[in-house]
């Protein structure tokens, strides 16, 4: 089981209530949370960026659970180092 | 966008009138609940819409009734309560529905939006409170959201894996004038498509079929997902093809008939010995519609990790959550099993000795329980269950509470028709039984409903007995009365050096007098024949009854029992089975054959 740093990006609807429900789910994951950023737009759409550290299995569990929420439109999970590499290449 | 007002009454009526009309259009003709200042407007609208309101005596009871109603009708039961304590009293019922994946929609009244966050009288953030125990919850803040929110919550409660939803409805929004100018969206902008299961992946199906074809001791583990998918026919067909024993989870008892020769019953902490032995000694486990609860498998490693597991589930977040499968198939159970049946080659005739061994365990187990029953001073709970089964028609809906009676029923109550077993499995909610039995009877008034309860569980919600006469709900209530919180006392005996702390009750109250207060017949049988006689009387005459079964709390130890964190083969066995090894050996022979060989 590999551990590392991961970034979960979540698109969802319903503003602050969605943030609350996403946070409720996230706090049950056995992960260390490094950063959480939320961007709101006027249509109650939100973009959440969660930076976490821990076992890949746990991060995947969280991504799968978030993806089951009806107000969540999409969840992507990437390794932090892959994102850095992409930036370097770019 | 709906072409008209989404079923609304004419412009100018209240938002609650529109909401009631939407419920009516969804097919809702009754709701369970208790009124109050913040929901009375909606109740008023329900009455105008001729939707029946079933008045429970506590909101928790109303929620359990809606849960059971949903399980029986396969459509969401609807429960309503006022803001503050009314809403928080629903919480246990909502959590129960969540952990048993039961379709239910709760609607709570809320203080007016103008006083939100000001600690107004009976204000509680019920959306915040119930977020972790609902599939979806939502607070309506504008009249135009009402129809979309109710339709969405109702649909989400049953679509895909069922679960409870909640809509919070502020009083000022309820009573605002409703206007449908410009039409109305059908639903909130949610993603429903994710609940439609994909077709089973053919590559995964072929891989699973290969594993099953070459397995030496395949076992099928059935969860309640099989009930929701109505896949019991496919499970049994596959079991017969593979000559594989079928074991179930506690809620999965609901999904296969117990009298099929390959069905070994439930495995786990209080499972049957032959089922524990089957699961423990399998080399390939086909798990269908189950989340692999620790109550079913004892512990997750290392033994389980040595098996090849094929896991079929409609919910992708369950795949790999508790155990790592060799093959994961995200699909509807029935679709996946049908695909597996098509993909399986002609299976070579398998050595049936494993099945013979399991049947040998079953015989020894039954004999030991008979011998044990003869030594008890009072009723043996498992004998009472057998007696009740003899007189209850196969389609009788059986509802249990939580406690030792539930575990005895797990082991010894035979579910003969899928969909007739209602229990609180995931949350283990004492007090579930009485209101859930009432909800089941409301869902299926033409069928007998048998409510199995313990004295501790019964006392938590017995106030709802008032509904038996109020709504003509003739349920057969059976109280296994040991005057103790017996499962906890059981742990105290085994795990706490017999220090009995806060688990024994006094003889108060007299349950016969409680029954009398609610105008219900009560009896205390002194023999199994009397148990049969009174249960038969109740069922045949469609009359309610409370049958009080006297159980000795020094003797009421539910065995077999797998201690928390131990493996299935380490089960504490009933007396007389100390020599019985639950580890299968390839050279095992039936005892007579072995004796002949030895001689």
Boltz contact constraints between the chains, C-beta under 6 A:
constraints:
  - contact:
      token1: [A, 13]
      token2: [B, 189]
      max_distance: 6.0
  - contact:
      token1: [A, 20]
      token2: [B, 131]
      max_distance: 6.0
  - contact:
      token1: [A, 21]
      token2: [B, 131]
      max_distance: 6.0
  - contact:
      token1: [A, 24]
      token2: [B, 131]
      max_distance: 6.0
  - contact:
      token1: [A, 24]
      token2: [B, 132]
      max_distance: 6.0
  - contact:
      token1: [A, 64]
      token2: [B, 316]
      max_distance: 6.0
  - contact:
      token1: [A, 64]
      token2: [B, 317]
      max_distance: 6.0
  - contact:
      token1: [A, 65]
      token2: [B, 317]
      max_distance: 6.0
  - contact:
      token1: [A, 68]
      token2: [B, 317]
      max_distance: 6.0
  - contact:
      token1: [A, 70]
      token2: [B, 136]
      max_distance: 6.0
  - contact:
      token1: [A, 70]
      token2: [B, 156]
      max_distance: 6.0
  - contact:
      token1: [A, 70]
      token2: [B, 190]
      max_distance: 6.0
  - contact:
      token1: [A, 70]
      token2: [B, 191]
      max_distance: 6.0
  - contact:
      token1: [A, 71]
      token2: [B, 190]
      max_distance: 6.0
  - contact:
      token1: [A, 73]
      token2: [B, 191]
      max_distance: 6.0
